[in-house]
Each structure stands twice: as structure tokens, then as C-alpha cells.
């Protein structure tokens, strides 16, 4: 029984080393600061215990070459929740919380994740295309007054 555990730990350690090496690979992209357009953000980051803590100072709209782990952090973890009431199939707000905390309480849940910032990869985009003055900008908007 003990021998079965040791290989599993060895495989897990190799897998962690592979993930750590993969997260250190450099990726090129544009930093987007959705919360404060045109703003700057500074943060400290360390993904693995063996890594050093690194400081990043990023300006909205600028092109950076960052480790893949930092890019994934910016895209996956930099958001805050916006809560809303839970509704059933008929659209009626439930009368109590799902965990049974109280019959008079309104059930709340995360209704929306609001992104604070992100990292847009330039892996398949040419930087010269982005800076070209002859490019036509197309804006797509959702019309709430449209009748379907």
C-alpha cells in the first residue's frame, strides 16, 4: 500500500515542475485595464512557492512580454463579483436561502463577474496591424429596444 503512494507523489511533483516551467514561458500581448481605462496598475505576483516575488507595473493599452502564469492570472483572477437575487424557473425570486439560513432571507448568488483587467495575447495578431492608421474601426452595439 505504501509503494502505491510514492509513485503518485513523484508523478505529481513532475507535473508541478512541468506546470511551473510552462508558466515561466514568455508571451507577448496587450495589457487591458478595464476598471480605469488609460490607467496604470502595480502588483506583486508569485505563482509557486519556489519562485521569487516579482513586481509588475503595467499601463493600459501597452504591449508587454510577460510570463504565461502572470498573463493567466490577469485573465482569470482579476475580477470582482456582482451579486443578484436567485430566481426560479418562473422568474420569481426565491423566498429563502438555499442553505436554509432563514425563511425570510432573499437568496443571493454571483450574477456577474466584472473584469478589472486582462491580457490580450498577440500570438496570432501582427503588432503593425494594430498601429495602422488606415484601419477602419467597427463598433458593434446591443440594441435593447429592438423587437424580435
Order of alpha helices (4+ residues) and beta strands (2+ residues): alpha-beta-beta-beta-beta-alpha-beta-beta-beta-alpha
